[in-house]
Amino acid sequence: MTAPKRASQIELTATSLTCERDDRVLFEQLSVHVANGDLLQLVGPNGAGKTTLLRLLAGLNQDFDGEVLWAGEPLQQVYAHYAHQRLYMGHLSAVKRALTPIENLRWLTSQWNVADDLLWQALEEVSLAGYEETACQQLSAGQQRRVALARLCVCPAPLWILDEPFTALDHYGVTWLEQQLERHVTGGGAVIITSHHALQGIPSLRQLELGSVHS
Ligand SMILES: Nc1ncnc2c1ncn2[C@@H]1O[C@H](COP(=O)(O)OP(=O)(O)OP(=O)(O)O)[C@@H](O)[C@H]1O
C-alpha cells in the first residue's frame, strides 16, 4: 500500500534529564537529540528506565528534571501539536480485547482521520485479512500485536516512539517490522525504540544505553 507522506521537520531535543523513582536515580544529566532520519534504540537491563525515558520523550511523563524541546519549544507548551506529530505505542499496545481489529484501528488512529479503506488495507498488510471483524480477545497475542502495529502503515506522524514493539511477533512479523522501521527512517521519519531485539542493517541506528543505576 502507499505509505503516507512523512516529510515534516523532526527536532526533539532533551537536555539535562534527571529522573528518580523511589529514591533511585534512573538517569541523570542525560541528553537526547532526534531529527529526521534517526533511529535511536534505548537499551539496558530490565528496570534501567527505558520505558520511563520513552514516556518522558512522548510527553506522557512530566516527573523529571531537565528540558525537552520540540522544534525549539518546550514540549508541554506545544503538546497538542506534538501529539499529532508523534505516534506513541506502549509495550501493552493498547488494543481493546472486546473490539475487533478494524474498530481498534479506527480508535487508535482517530486523531489523524485516516480514510477507512486505508485501515482495511493496513490490516491486510499485517496479515489480518479475514480477521478484521473478529473480537480481539479471540486473536493470539501476536495477532493482537499486529493490530497495534497496523497503525504504522497509515499514521502520518513523522516520529514513532515504540516500546518493545517486537513482543509476541513471529519471524515474519519481526522481518516486516524491521522493514517498516528502515523504510520510515530512510523516508525522512524518525524512530525512538526500546527493544531487547538486536536491530541490524539500518545505517542511521544509534544506541543509548541506560543502566548505570545509582541508589
Ligand atoms: N509509576 C512508577 N512509580 C514508581 N516507580 C516506577 C514507576 N514506573 C517505573 N518505576 C520504577 O522505575 C524503574 C524503571 O522502570 P522502566 O519501566 O522505565 O524500566 P525499563 O528499562 O523499561 O525496564 P524493562 O526492560 O523491564 O521494560 C523500575 O525499576 C521501577 O521500579
The ligand as a MOL file (V3000), in Angstrom:
LIG
                    3D

  0  0  0     0  0            999 V3000
M  V30 BEGIN CTAB
M  V30 COUNTS 31 33 0 0 0
M  V30 BEGIN ATOM
M  V30 1 N 4.9350 4.6120 38.1970 0
M  V30 2 C 6.0490 4.2560 38.8600 0
M  V30 3 N 6.1760 4.5080 40.1640 0
M  V30 4 C 7.2890 4.1770 40.8390 0
M  V30 5 N 8.3320 3.5850 40.2710 0
M  V30 6 C 8.2540 3.3100 38.9730 0
M  V30 7 C 7.1270 3.6310 38.1890 0
M  V30 8 N 7.3440 3.2310 36.9220 0
M  V30 9 C 8.5580 2.6770 36.9230 0
M  V30 10 N 9.1130 2.7240 38.1430 0
M  V30 11 C 10.4450 2.2670 38.5270 0
M  V30 12 O 11.3390 2.7390 37.5390 0
M  V30 13 C 12.2160 1.6800 37.1550 0
M  V30 14 C 12.3830 1.7740 35.6520 0
M  V30 15 O 11.2080 1.2820 35.0240 0
M  V30 16 P 11.0910 1.2070 33.4520 0
M  V30 17 O 9.7570 0.5980 33.1560 0
M  V30 18 O 11.3730 2.5480 32.8900 0
M  V30 19 O 12.2720 0.2190 33.0880 0
M  V30 20 P 12.6820 -0.4600 31.7060 0
M  V30 21 O 14.1060 -0.1580 31.4600 0
M  V30 22 O 11.7170 -0.0630 30.6520 0
M  V30 23 O 12.5150 -1.9940 32.0530 0
M  V30 24 P 12.0840 -3.2730 31.1570 0
M  V30 25 O 13.2710 -3.6470 30.3110 0
M  V30 26 O 11.7930 -4.3060 32.2120 0
M  V30 27 O 10.8680 -2.9000 30.3840 0
M  V30 28 C 11.6100 0.3760 37.6350 0
M  V30 29 O 12.5840 -0.4010 38.2740 0
M  V30 30 C 10.5530 0.7650 38.6060 0
M  V30 31 O 10.9600 0.4090 39.8980 0
M  V30 END ATOM
M  V30 BEGIN BOND
M  V30 1 1 1 2
M  V30 2 1 2 3
M  V30 3 2 2 7
M  V30 4 2 3 4
M  V30 5 1 4 5
M  V30 6 2 5 6
M  V30 7 1 6 7
M  V30 8 1 6 10
M  V30 9 1 7 8
M  V30 10 2 8 9
M  V30 11 1 9 10
M  V30 12 1 10 11
M  V30 13 1 11 12
M  V30 14 1 11 30
M  V30 15 1 12 13
M  V30 16 1 13 14
M  V30 17 1 13 28
M  V30 18 1 14 15
M  V30 19 1 15 16
M  V30 20 2 16 17
M  V30 21 1 16 18
M  V30 22 1 16 19
M  V30 23 1 19 20
M  V30 24 2 20 21
M  V30 25 1 20 22
M  V30 26 1 20 23
M  V30 27 1 23 24
M  V30 28 2 24 25
M  V30 29 1 24 26
M  V30 30 1 24 27
M  V30 31 1 28 29
M  V30 32 1 28 30
M  V30 33 1 30 31
M  V30 END BOND
M  V30 END CTAB
M  END
